[in-house]
Amino acid sequence: MAIEIILYNLAPHVTDEEFKHYVDTEKGPYIDSLPSVEKYELVRIDESRSGVIPFRYVGIVHLKSLEDFKNRDTQTEEYKAFTAKMASLTSEIHVTFGEQIH
């Protein structure tokens, strides 16, 4: 199964509580509604064995079809508006894709 992994930190003006509300009411339902998405998960990182937390948030999107996600679902005006809003809420974001092996 293809997976999108998103690593990011919130912008300084956004609190964890505000972001959780956004995820619960907008982001989560929107991502889950995309036809190519099997499941969306979000993890807030609270501690690290090394003591360093380079990214506080890790989004995990389990995809039914990477091709449909990239070529159809992310090409809509609605998705472009979603990414613009995410850019305003985050200070640094890295998007990666891979294949689940276990």
C-alpha positions in Angstrom: 0.0 0.0 0.0 1.3 3.5 -0.9 1.6 5.9 2.0 2.1 9.7 2.1 4.1 10.8 5.2 4.0 14.5 6.0 6.4 16.0 8.6 5.7 19.5 9.9 5.7 22.1 12.6 3.1 24.6 13.4 3.5 28.3 12.6 4.3 30.3 15.8 0.9 31.9 15.8 -1.0 28.5 15.8 -1.5 26.6 19.1 -1.8 22.9 19.4 -5.4 23.3 20.6 -6.3 25.4 17.6 -4.7 23.0 15.2 -6.5 20.0 16.8 -9.8 21.7 16.3 -8.9 22.4 12.6 -7.9 18.7 12.1 -11.1 17.4 13.8 -13.5 19.7 12.0 -11.9 20.4 8.6 -8.6 18.7 7.7 -9.3 15.1 8.9 -12.8 14.9 7.3 -11.5 16.4 4.1 -8.6 14.1 3.6 -10.7 11.1 4.6 -13.2 12.1 1.9 -10.7 11.9 -1.0 -11.5 8.8 -3.1 -7.9 7.7 -3.2 -7.5 7.8 0.6 -7.9 4.6 2.6 -7.2 6.2 6.0 -5.7 9.4 7.5 -3.8 9.5 10.8 -2.1 12.4 12.6 0.4 12.0 15.4 1.7 14.8 17.6 5.2 14.0 18.8 5.6 14.8 22.5 9.0 13.3 23.3 12.1 11.7 21.8 14.7 9.4 23.2 17.4 11.7 21.8 15.7 14.8 23.3 15.4 16.4 19.8 12.0 16.7 18.1 12.7 18.1 14.6 9.0 17.8 13.7 6.0 18.0 16.1 3.5 16.5 13.7 3.5 13.5 11.5 0.6 12.9 9.1 0.2 9.4 7.7 -2.1 9.0 4.7 -2.8 5.4 3.6 -3.6 5.5 -0.1 -5.7 3.2 -2.2 -4.0 4.6 -5.3 -0.9 6.9 -5.4 -1.6 7.6 -9.0 -5.2 8.7 -8.4 -4.0 10.8 -5.4 -1.3 12.6 -7.3 -3.1 12.9 -10.7 -6.7 13.4 -9.7 -7.4 14.2 -6.0 -4.6 16.7 -5.5 -5.3 18.6 -8.8 -8.6 20.1 -7.7 -9.2 23.7 -6.7 -10.5 22.4 -3.3 -7.2 20.6 -2.7 -5.2 23.7 -3.7 -7.2 25.8 -1.2 -6.5 23.1 1.4 -2.7 23.2 0.8 -2.7 27.0 0.9 -4.5 26.9 4.3 -2.0 24.3 5.6 0.9 26.5 4.4 -0.5 29.4 6.6 -0.7 27.1 9.6 2.7 25.5 9.4 6.3 26.8 9.6 8.0 23.9 7.9 6.6 21.0 6.0 8.1 18.0 4.2 5.9 15.6 2.1 7.2 12.1 1.3 5.8 9.0 -0.4 6.6 5.4 0.2 5.3 1.8 0.1 4.2 0.0 3.3 6.4 -3.1 3.7 5.0 -4.6 6.9 
